[in-house]
């Protein structure tokens, strides 16, 4: 099983601050609608109240956007969230995932069915190892019963 990805305390702090700013922004933005509903039909000091409502609405919206950006930065890191456009930093952000199962590039090549270099095909493995791998694929639900039986028969016939 791959090791768990550890998120730094700084990134956690940024994420939680972003969450708090986002929630306060939502409450501030929604308070404008509550204020309008409570003072519906009351036109005393209309201009000042209108400025206050517009300022509260704009401030709340800005806090929603800013809090969302802080959350994203805390969750994905500076390069992962697109704040820093440095390829080296982006590699560091995805490095734990790249180590899993041979790397991001290998995963993309495997999905496309492309074999590069001197990768040994499964036929060069001992038959018992091929059976174990087939059994694991079946157990994980990646191979159905019919495919499992047909491939198992083929491996045993070659042994």
Number of C-alpha atoms within 10 A of each C-alpha: 4 9 9 8 9 7 12 10 10 11 19 15 14 20 23 17 16 24 21 18 22 24 17 16 24 20 16 20 23 15 16 20 12 11 12 14 10 10 11 9 8 9 9 9 8 10 10 10 15 13 11 13 19 14 14 18 21 16 16 24 19 17 23 24 17 17 25 19 19 25 25 21 22 25 17 17 25 19 19 21 18 13 12 13 12 12 11 9 15 18 14 14 17 16 14 15 17 16 12 13 10 10 14 15 10 15 14 11 12 12 9 9 9 9 12 9 5 6 7 9 8 11 10 8 11 11 17 12 11 18 18 11 13 20 15 13 14 16 12 10 10 12 16 12 11 9 13 18 14 10 16 17 13 11 17 12 9 9 9
